[in-house]
Amino acid sequence: METRKINFTVEFEDSDLIEHNLLKFLNTNLGASMIDYQVLIDSKDLYKSDEHFKKLSDLYFKAKRTRNDYLHKHK
């Protein structure tokens, strides 16, 4: 059986209640098919103020794009 993975990012106000309800919804509707969940740290200010972090982030996203392009070409 072939499967499909979908990754998405959601941004909402900082609220434990919203996060709890979102997780409850995902668990109810996706159950065991939900593979990963993580809370991302807001790094916008660090990206603006720290040149080293900005370089690391740029390298990370370039590598991620390159990897994804490779995967799509060789699937």
C-alpha positions as CSV (number, residue, x, y, z in Angstrom):
1,M,0.0,0.0,0.0
2,E,1.3,3.4,-0.9
3,T,1.1,6.2,1.6
4,R,1.3,9.9,1.5
5,K,2.9,12.2,4.1
6,I,1.7,15.8,4.4
7,N,3.5,18.4,6.6
8,F,1.9,21.7,7.4
9,T,2.6,24.6,9.8
10,V,-0.1,26.5,11.6
11,E,0.4,29.8,13.3
12,F,-2.1,31.2,15.9
13,E,-2.1,33.3,19.0
14,D,-0.1,32.0,21.9
15,S,-2.8,30.0,23.7
16,D,-2.6,26.6,25.5
17,L,-6.4,26.2,25.0
18,I,-6.1,26.6,21.2
19,E,-3.2,24.2,21.1
20,H,-5.0,21.6,23.2
21,N,-8.2,21.8,21.0
22,L,-6.1,21.5,17.9
23,L,-4.3,18.4,19.2
24,K,-7.6,16.9,20.3
25,F,-9.1,17.5,16.8
26,L,-6.0,16.0,15.1
27,N,-6.0,13.0,17.4
28,T,-9.7,12.4,16.9
29,N,-9.6,12.7,13.1
30,L,-6.1,11.3,12.3
31,G,-5.4,9.0,15.2
32,A,-2.3,6.8,14.8
33,S,-1.7,8.3,11.4
34,M,-0.4,11.4,13.0
35,I,3.4,10.8,13.0
36,D,5.0,13.9,14.4
37,Y,4.0,17.0,16.3
38,Q,6.2,19.8,17.6
39,V,5.9,23.4,18.8
40,L,8.2,25.7,16.8
41,I,10.0,28.4,18.6
42,D,9.4,31.9,17.2
43,S,12.8,32.9,15.8
44,K,11.8,36.0,13.8
45,D,13.6,38.4,16.2
46,L,16.7,36.2,16.4
47,Y,16.8,36.0,12.6
48,K,16.7,39.8,12.4
49,S,19.2,40.5,15.1
50,D,21.8,37.7,14.9
51,E,23.9,37.3,11.7
52,H,25.2,33.9,12.7
53,F,21.6,32.5,13.2
54,K,20.6,34.2,9.9
55,K,23.4,32.4,8.0
56,L,22.6,29.1,9.7
57,S,18.9,29.5,8.8
58,D,19.7,30.4,5.2
59,L,21.9,27.4,4.8
60,Y,19.3,25.1,6.4
61,F,16.5,26.3,4.1
62,K,18.8,26.0,1.0
63,A,19.8,22.5,2.0
64,K,16.1,21.6,2.6
65,R,15.1,22.9,-0.8
66,T,18.0,21.1,-2.5
67,R,17.0,17.8,-0.7
68,N,13.3,18.2,-1.6
69,D,14.2,18.9,-5.3
70,Y,16.4,15.8,-5.3
71,L,13.6,13.7,-3.8
72,H,11.1,14.9,-6.4
73,K,13.4,14.2,-9.3
74,H,14.2,10.7,-8.1
75,K,10.9,9.4,-6.8
